[in-house]
Amino acid sequence: MRPLDWAIVVAYFVWIVYDGLRRSKGTDKVDGYFLGNRTLPWWAIGLSVMATQMSAVTLVGTTGQAYLTGLRFIQFYFGLPLAMIILSVTAVPFFHRAKVYTAYEYLERRFDVRVRSLTSFLFLMGRAFSLGVTLTAPAVVMSAILGVRMELTVLIICIPMILYTTIGGVQAVAWTDVKQMVIIVSGMLAAAVVLVLGIPRDVGVVQALHLAGATGRLKAVDFQFNLRETYTIWSGLIGGLFLMLAYFGCDQSQVQRYLTAKSENEARHSLMMSAFVKIPLQLLVLSIGVLVFIFYLFQTPPMLFNRVYDARVASGPHAAEYAELERRFDAAIAERKDAATRADRDRFLASDGRVRDIRARAVAIVKDTTGDSRFTDVNYVFTTFITTRMPIGLVGLLIAAIFAAAMSASAGELNALATATIIDFYRRHFVTAASDRHYLRVSKFATIGWGLFACVVAMYAANQGSLIEVVNRYGSIFYGSLLGVFMLAILPGRATATGAFWGMLAGMAVVLTVAFSPWTRDIAFLWHNVIGAIVVVIVGLAVSAVERSTAR
């Protein structure tokens, strides 16, 4: 990076911390710190919600995944619009009229404190681990740029983020998110323009898109019904619907956003904003990944984008074979480029297949040499393009966009973790009658504690595969059961507290079995949300029926 790029990144860090400190006014009470005194307008909440979703995981992981597989990940969001409509007429009225701080407070009123505490605990575990993955993305970027260990870059990123989140509260988080969305979208549009301009004039955009289509990267919808296929229209419409209902209706990091709204109607409007804008934004991110693939059809990419283990491989037992692979890779890339330029579809597909085979063998060598069975380079694709191909100034803008995405997502999640910890556990079970000043002070300690925990998770998440999949795999273990217990609370059927409690435990047990059993672990993670919710409802209603009949 050049001095101008560093100046942009440093200016971003200074600005974000300053803005967090400035927004700390009016947060000297619990209601102001956790809910912004319930005064935020719908459009600010909507942008804040999207900023939380548009994390650095999205920018780094999704672009890398689209580079490898194309637009098919967009199916993941097909259930979102329907989920937003359902939640607008169910969850929003329930939570706003209940005047709660957390979603789980309502469950104690409907069931009992056991159900409230268990659901809040599941949220804390799922969200804390997902937050760690969210922090990994910018850490990967800085590690690649500075040439230092990722553990150090995690700390460099976490410290200022924890600082302004601890001081500013949810109001600082929401208004900072609004500004950060401008940075994120501007950066992605700049990248798209550079990528399109990078297509050779004698080839043209249309021909380049035809080449990407020939590899299957423009196939956005898959109509096959296969539980072992992660992204199909059915997993998106059904599994994605359940995941989105759970995420926006049961996850405190999202519920807390629309609890800050001025009114019930404004909360509804903020959700509908996500329903209509999220899919186009996600399509923009995926399209950039496809454009990076097209860009490297006419430019020479590295054989592997993740170069962390280059030195070890070069001195390892497979060094000669790896060097030969690099020679074959360069030859295959040159042939692919020539075939792409001449629009020779058959020769292009054959050479592209050779490129994939060579890369697969190179990954196998790295894994064998280093013993790192989770080695992947999908999360390094976009960052490599940014740091090696983007013009001066735009590099700094894109890096700042990734930081903005990480900070906006992480800050809101940290604040939600602190809220659930203090409201659902500390104030409910331990110190029940202290002053606002006391709870506010303890909330800030909780924010710091969860921030440090997320840093530890981040240090181990980079090589678990596509980050966008990792974060959703974590969430899908918990979200189905969370959704199930809220369905028991809302649906007719007179579910009891005991039924809800044991139904939730049964849901978690079944999902964990499905996720990790050798016979069922191939089932795509989106279906875990459906399985968990259904098991909770069935078991919950059954136990409730038995309890009522016994009481008679």
C-alpha positions, 0 to 999 in steps of 0.5 A: 500500500502507498502512503495515500492508502495508509492515510485513508485507512488511518483517517478512517480509524481516527474518525470511527473512534472519534464518532463513537466518543461523540455519540456517547452523549445521552447514554448515561442511563441503561435505556439510552445505552442499550436502546438509544432512548427509543428515538431512532428513525426507521431509515437509520435503523434499516441502514444499521441492520444492513450494515450489520449484515454487510460485514467484512465476512460478506465482502471477503468471504462472499466475493471469494466464494463467487470467484470459485462458484458464481452467483448461486449463493444468492439463493441463500437470501430468497426467504428474506422478503417473506421473513420480513413480512412475517416478522413485521406482523408478529415479532415487532408488535410483540416486542414493542408492546412488551417494552422489553430490553431483550427478546428473551424477557418476553419469554419469561412473561410467556413461560418462565425464567428457565426458558428465558435464561436458556434462550439467552444463553444459546444466543450468547454462545452462537453470537459470540462465536459468529462475532469471532468469525466476523472479526477474522475477515479484516484480520486476514487483510491486514495480515496479508498486507503487513506480513505479520501474524494474524493474531497481532492484526486481530488485536489491532482491529479489536482494540479500537472497535471495543473502545468506541463500542464500550463508550458509545452504546447502541446509539453510537453504533447505529449512527456510525453504521449509517455512515459506514454503509456509505463507505462500504457501498462506495468501495464496492462500486469502485471495485466494480468499475475497476473490474469492468474497465479491466476487461480487454476492449477486444473482448468486451463485457458481453463476451466476458460474461459468456465465458463466466456463464460457460463455467456455470458462474452465472447460474443463480438458481438451482431447482433440484431438491437435494438436502445435501446441496447447500444452495438451491432455491428450496434450501433458500426459500425454506431453510433460508426462511427459517434462518431469517425468521430466527436471525431477525426475530430471535437474535438480540443483535437484530431485535435490539435494533428495531427496539430502538425505533420511535414507534411500532410502524417505524420498526416495521419500515426498517425491516421492510427496508432490509427486505427490498434492499438486501438482495440487490446489495448481495447480488452486487457483492457476488457480481464483484466476485464473478468479475474478479474471476473474469479479470483473472482470465486476462491477467495472471493470478497466483496459483494460490491466493493464500501465500502464508505457507510459501516458505514452508512448501518451498523447503518441504518434501514436495518442493520440486513437485510444487515448482513443477505445478507452478510451471504447468499452472502458468502454461494453463493460464496462458492457454486459457487466456488465449482461448478466452480472447479468441472466444474458443469455448471448448478450449477455454473450458478444457484449460480452465479445468486444468487450472482447477486441477492444478490448484486442487493439487497445490492445495493438497500439497500445502495441507500435506506439508504443513499439516493444516487440514483446513487450509483454504484461500477462498478468503484471500481472493478479493484482498489479493485483487485489492492490494495488487490491482486496484489504483492508488487511493482506491486501495485505501478506500476498499481496505477502509470499506472492509474495516467499516463492514467489520466494525459495523457488524461487530459493534452491534453484536458486542452491544447486544451480547452485553445487553443480554448478559446484563439484562437476562443474567446479571440484573435478573439473577444476581444484582436485582436492585442496583442503580442505572449507573451501576448497571451501566458500568457493569455493561461496559465491562461485559462489552470488553469481556465479550470483545476479548472472547471474540478476539480469541475465536477470530484467531482460529477461524481463518482456515475453516473455509469460506467465512460467509459459510462458517458464520452461518454454520455457527448460527444454524446450530442455534437459530432453529431451536431459538425460533422454535421456542418463539413459535411455541410462544406465539402459536396457539396450542397452549405450550407450557413452560416445561414443554418449551424448555424440554422442546428447546433442549430436544431441538439442540440435541437433534441439530447437534446430532444431525450436524456432527453425525457421520450419517447426517453431517452431509445435510446442508446447514440451512436445513438445520434451522428447519429441523431445530424449529420443527423438533422444538415445536413438536416436542414442546407441544407433546410435553405440554399436552402430557403435563396438562393431562397429568395435572388433571 
